[in-house]
Protein backbone atom coordinates (compact mmCIF):
# COMPACT_ATOMS: atom_id res chain seq x y z
CA UNK A 1 0.00 0.00 0.00
CA UNK A 2 1.52 3.30 -1.04
CA UNK A 3 1.87 6.23 1.32
CA UNK A 4 -0.36 9.21 0.69
CA UNK A 5 0.58 12.82 1.29
CA UNK A 6 -1.78 13.06 4.27
CA UNK A 7 -0.05 10.15 5.99
CA UNK A 8 3.17 12.10 6.54
CA UNK A 9 5.89 9.63 7.49
CA UNK A 10 3.54 6.68 7.95
CA UNK A 11 4.31 3.46 6.05
CA UNK A 12 2.00 0.45 5.81
CA UNK A 13 2.39 -2.95 4.20
CA UNK A 14 0.57 -6.29 4.39
CA UNK A 15 2.30 -9.35 5.86
CA UNK A 16 0.29 -12.56 5.98
CA UNK A 17 -2.83 -10.52 5.29
CA UNK A 18 -2.20 -8.37 8.38
CA UNK A 19 -1.36 -4.69 7.95
CA UNK A 20 1.86 -3.51 9.62
CA UNK A 21 2.23 0.21 10.13
CA UNK A 22 5.40 2.17 10.93
CA UNK A 23 5.31 5.87 11.68
CA UNK A 24 8.42 8.02 11.86
CA UNK A 25 7.91 10.87 14.33
CA UNK A 26 10.26 13.33 15.98
CA UNK A 27 10.08 11.63 19.39
CA UNK A 28 10.07 7.95 18.41
CA UNK A 29 9.36 5.22 15.90
CA UNK A 30 5.80 3.89 16.26
CA UNK A 31 4.74 0.41 15.17
CA UNK A 32 1.35 -1.27 15.11
CA UNK A 33 -0.07 -4.44 13.57
CA UNK A 34 -3.64 -5.33 12.71
CA UNK A 35 -6.59 -3.27 11.60
CA UNK A 36 -8.94 -3.57 14.62
CA UNK A 37 -7.70 -2.12 17.91
CA UNK A 38 -4.01 -2.60 17.06
CA UNK A 39 -1.47 -2.49 19.87
CA UNK A 40 1.00 0.29 19.29
CA UNK A 41 4.70 -0.04 20.18
CA UNK A 42 6.71 3.11 20.79
CA UNK A 43 10.48 2.89 20.34
CA UNK A 44 12.48 5.96 21.29
CA UNK A 45 15.26 6.84 18.86
CA UNK A 46 17.74 6.77 21.73
CA UNK A 47 16.81 3.10 22.33
CA UNK A 48 18.11 1.96 18.94
CA UNK A 49 21.62 0.49 18.81
CA UNK A 50 22.07 -1.36 15.52
CA UNK A 51 20.50 -2.88 12.39
CA UNK A 52 20.59 -6.36 10.96
CA UNK A 53 19.02 -8.15 7.98
CA UNK A 54 16.45 -10.88 8.55
CA UNK A 55 14.64 -13.35 6.31
CA UNK A 56 13.74 -12.06 2.89
CA UNK A 57 13.93 -8.28 2.58
CA UNK A 58 12.99 -7.48 6.19
CA UNK A 59 15.26 -5.47 8.50
CA UNK A 60 15.46 -5.57 12.29
CA UNK A 61 16.39 -2.66 14.55
CA UNK A 62 18.26 -3.65 17.72
CA UNK A 63 17.27 -1.97 21.00
CA UNK A 64 19.13 -1.29 24.25
CA UNK A 65 16.87 -3.79 26.09
CA UNK A 66 18.07 -6.55 23.69
CA UNK A 67 14.66 -6.68 21.98
CA UNK A 68 14.25 -6.21 18.24
CA UNK A 69 11.77 -4.34 16.08
CA UNK A 70 11.20 -6.04 12.75
CA UNK A 71 10.31 -3.94 9.71
CA UNK A 72 8.34 -5.72 7.00
CA UNK A 73 7.71 -3.38 4.07
CA UNK A 74 7.81 -3.82 0.32
CA UNK A 75 10.56 -2.12 -1.66
CA UNK A 76 8.33 0.83 -2.58
CA UNK A 77 7.78 1.52 1.13
CA UNK A 78 11.10 0.39 2.59
CA UNK A 79 13.37 2.81 0.76
CA UNK A 80 11.58 6.01 1.86
CA UNK A 81 11.00 4.54 5.34
CA UNK A 82 14.70 3.88 5.86
CA UNK A 83 15.64 7.33 4.58
CA UNK A 84 13.22 9.02 6.98
CA UNK A 85 13.92 6.75 9.97
CA UNK A 86 17.71 6.98 9.74
CA UNK A 87 17.56 10.76 9.34
CA UNK A 88 15.42 11.07 12.50
CA UNK A 89 17.57 8.55 14.37
CA UNK A 90 20.66 10.56 13.51
CA UNK A 91 19.16 13.70 15.05
CA UNK A 92 18.92 11.97 18.45
CA UNK A 93 21.91 9.55 18.44
CA UNK A 94 24.26 10.73 15.73
CA UNK A 95 27.30 8.56 16.50
CA UNK A 96 25.28 5.39 17.17
CA UNK A 97 23.22 5.84 14.01
CA UNK A 98 26.34 6.49 11.93
CA UNK A 99 28.06 3.37 13.23
CA UNK A 100 24.95 1.23 12.78
CA UNK A 101 24.46 2.31 9.17
CA UNK A 102 28.16 1.94 8.42
CA UNK A 103 28.22 -1.60 9.88
CA UNK A 104 25.08 -2.53 7.95
CA UNK A 105 26.43 -1.12 4.72
CA UNK A 106 29.90 -2.65 5.09
CA UNK A 107 30.95 -5.30 2.60
CA UNK A 108 29.63 -8.66 3.77
CA UNK A 109 32.12 -10.51 1.59
CA UNK A 110 35.07 -8.99 3.46
CA UNK A 111 33.65 -9.97 6.87
CA UNK A 112 32.71 -13.42 5.60
CA UNK A 113 36.19 -14.08 4.22
CA UNK A 114 37.76 -13.00 7.52
CA UNK A 115 35.51 -15.42 9.41
CA UNK A 116 36.31 -18.20 6.95
CA UNK A 117 40.08 -17.70 7.19
CA UNK A 118 39.96 -17.58 11.00
CA UNK A 119 37.84 -20.75 11.06
CA UNK A 120 40.36 -22.64 8.95
CA UNK A 121 43.52 -21.24 10.57
CA UNK A 122 42.71 -21.51 14.27
CA UNK A 123 40.29 -24.36 15.04
CA UNK A 124 41.10 -26.02 11.72
CA UNK A 125 44.87 -26.18 12.21
CA UNK A 126 44.56 -27.12 15.90
CA UNK A 127 42.14 -29.92 15.01
CA UNK A 128 44.42 -31.19 12.23
CA UNK A 129 47.46 -31.24 14.53
CA UNK A 130 45.69 -32.98 17.43
CA UNK A 131 43.93 -35.56 15.26
CA UNK A 132 47.11 -36.34 13.33
CA UNK A 133 49.02 -36.88 16.60
CA UNK A 134 46.20 -38.92 18.11
CA UNK A 135 45.86 -41.35 15.22
CA UNK A 136 49.64 -41.58 14.92
CA UNK A 137 49.79 -42.67 18.58
CA UNK A 138 47.05 -45.25 18.00
CA UNK A 139 49.03 -46.78 15.11
CA UNK A 140 52.21 -46.79 17.19
CA UNK A 141 50.50 -48.41 20.18
CA UNK A 142 49.46 -51.30 17.96
CA UNK A 143 53.00 -51.72 16.64
CA UNK A 144 54.44 -51.68 20.17
CA UNK A 145 52.88 -55.11 20.75
CA UNK A 146 55.95 -56.48 18.94
CA UNK A 147 58.45 -53.70 19.60
CA UNK A 148 62.24 -53.63 19.57
CA UNK A 149 64.47 -51.90 22.09
CA UNK A 150 67.70 -49.92 21.80
CA UNK A 151 69.98 -47.94 24.13
CA UNK A 152 69.66 -44.18 23.70
CA UNK A 153 72.11 -41.35 24.26
CA UNK A 154 70.97 -38.12 25.90
CA UNK A 155 72.19 -35.20 23.79
CA UNK A 156 70.60 -32.37 25.75
CA UNK A 157 68.54 -31.77 28.89
CA UNK A 158 66.20 -28.83 29.39
CA UNK A 159 63.14 -27.89 31.40
CA UNK A 160 59.71 -27.03 30.01
CA UNK A 161 57.33 -24.43 31.41
CA UNK A 162 55.83 -26.93 33.82
CA UNK A 163 59.25 -27.61 35.32
CA UNK A 164 59.58 -31.12 33.86
CA UNK A 165 62.84 -32.29 32.30
CA UNK A 166 62.92 -32.90 28.56
CA UNK A 167 65.55 -35.16 27.04
CA UNK A 168 66.84 -34.81 23.51
CA UNK A 169 67.72 -38.39 22.56
CA UNK A 170 69.52 -40.25 19.81
CA UNK A 171 69.44 -43.97 19.17
CA UNK A 172 70.25 -46.37 16.37
CA UNK A 173 67.88 -49.02 15.04
CA UNK A 174 68.87 -52.59 14.21
CA UNK A 175 69.24 -51.58 10.58
CA UNK A 176 71.63 -48.73 11.44
CA UNK A 177 69.15 -45.87 11.05
CA UNK A 178 69.78 -43.02 13.50
CA UNK A 179 66.71 -41.49 15.14
CA UNK A 180 66.68 -38.28 17.17
CA UNK A 181 63.84 -36.67 19.07
CA UNK A 182 62.64 -35.37 22.42
CA UNK A 183 60.68 -37.00 25.22
CA UNK A 184 59.75 -36.02 28.73
CA UNK A 185 62.15 -37.66 31.20
CA UNK A 186 60.65 -40.78 32.70
CA UNK A 187 62.96 -41.31 35.71
CA UNK A 188 65.45 -38.54 36.46
CA UNK A 189 67.31 -37.03 39.41
CA UNK A 190 67.17 -33.38 40.50
CA UNK A 191 69.56 -32.40 37.70
CA UNK A 192 67.54 -34.11 35.00
CA UNK A 193 70.01 -36.98 34.58
CA UNK A 194 68.60 -40.51 34.35
CA UNK A 195 68.74 -42.38 37.62
CA UNK A 196 71.87 -44.50 37.45
CA UNK A 197 74.16 -43.55 34.57
CA UNK A 198 73.77 -41.73 31.26
CA UNK A 199 73.59 -45.11 29.55
CA UNK A 200 70.61 -46.08 31.68
CA UNK A 201 68.09 -45.07 28.99
CA UNK A 202 66.19 -47.57 26.87
CA UNK A 203 63.84 -46.71 24.05
CA UNK A 204 61.10 -48.84 22.52
CA UNK A 205 60.55 -48.59 18.78
CA UNK A 206 58.71 -50.34 15.96
CA UNK A 207 61.20 -51.97 13.60
CA UNK A 208 58.96 -51.45 10.55
CA UNK A 209 58.20 -47.85 11.51
CA UNK A 210 61.10 -46.36 13.52
CA UNK A 211 59.39 -42.98 13.94
CA UNK A 212 57.13 -44.84 16.39
CA UNK A 213 59.26 -44.79 19.51
CA UNK A 214 59.09 -43.93 23.20
CA UNK A 215 61.04 -44.23 26.43
CA UNK A 216 60.91 -47.53 28.26
CA UNK A 217 59.99 -47.45 31.93
CA UNK A 218 62.40 -50.35 32.60
CA UNK A 219 66.05 -50.63 31.65
CA UNK A 220 66.61 -53.19 28.89
CA UNK A 221 62.91 -54.05 28.48
CA UNK A 222 60.12 -53.07 26.10
CA UNK A 223 57.96 -51.33 28.68
CA UNK A 224 56.50 -48.06 27.37
CA UNK A 225 54.16 -46.13 29.64
CA UNK A 226 50.96 -47.49 28.10
CA UNK A 227 48.60 -45.70 30.49
CA UNK A 228 50.16 -42.37 29.66
CA UNK A 229 50.08 -43.11 25.94
CA UNK A 230 46.40 -44.10 26.05
CA UNK A 231 45.61 -40.94 28.03
CA UNK A 232 47.45 -38.85 25.43
CA UNK A 233 45.43 -40.48 22.64
CA UNK A 234 42.18 -39.79 24.50
CA UNK A 235 43.04 -36.11 25.04
CA UNK A 236 44.29 -35.58 21.48
CA UNK A 237 41.21 -37.12 19.87
CA UNK A 238 38.73 -35.48 22.27
CA UNK A 239 40.08 -31.99 21.81
CA UNK A 240 40.88 -32.61 18.14
CA UNK A 241 37.29 -33.54 17.28
CA UNK A 242 35.98 -30.72 19.46
CA UNK A 243 38.02 -28.18 17.49
CA UNK A 244 37.04 -29.90 14.25
CA UNK A 245 33.34 -29.49 15.08
CA UNK A 246 33.87 -25.85 16.06
CA UNK A 247 35.79 -25.27 12.82
CA UNK A 248 33.06 -26.94 10.75
CA UNK A 249 30.31 -24.86 12.36
CA UNK A 250 32.18 -21.58 11.96
CA UNK A 251 33.05 -22.49 8.36
CA UNK A 252 29.37 -23.10 7.54
CA UNK A 253 28.43 -19.81 9.21
CA UNK A 254 31.17 -18.02 7.28
CA UNK A 255 29.96 -19.40 3.95
CA UNK A 256 26.39 -18.43 4.87
CA UNK A 257 27.60 -14.92 5.65
CA UNK A 258 29.42 -14.76 2.31
CA UNK A 259 26.21 -15.70 0.52
CA UNK A 260 23.99 -13.36 2.53
CA UNK A 261 23.07 -10.05 0.98
CA UNK A 262 21.95 -7.10 3.08
CA UNK A 263 18.69 -5.82 1.59
CA UNK A 264 18.50 -2.08 0.86
CA UNK A 265 22.19 -1.70 1.73
CA UNK A 266 22.71 1.22 -0.63
CA UNK A 267 19.72 3.07 0.80
CA UNK A 268 21.03 2.59 4.34
CA UNK A 269 24.54 3.63 3.32
CA UNK A 270 23.39 6.82 1.59
CA UNK A 271 21.07 7.74 4.48
CA UNK A 272 23.87 7.15 6.98
CA UNK A 273 26.26 9.39 5.08
CA UNK A 274 23.75 12.24 5.29
CA UNK A 275 23.55 12.14 9.10
Protein Blocks (a to p, Z undefined) as FASTA:
>chain_A
ZZdfklopadcddeehiacdddddfkbccddedjehpacddddfklpgbdcddehjbdcd
ddfkopacdddddfklmmmmmmmmmmmmmmmmmmlmmmmmmmmmpcfklmmmmmmmmmmm
mmmmmmmmmmmmmmmmmmmmmmmmmccddddddfbdcddfkopacdddddddfkopacdd
ddddfbdcfkopaehifklcccdddfklmklccddfbehiacddfklmmmmmmmmmmmmm
mmmmmmmmmmmmmmmmmmpccehklmmmmmmmmZZ
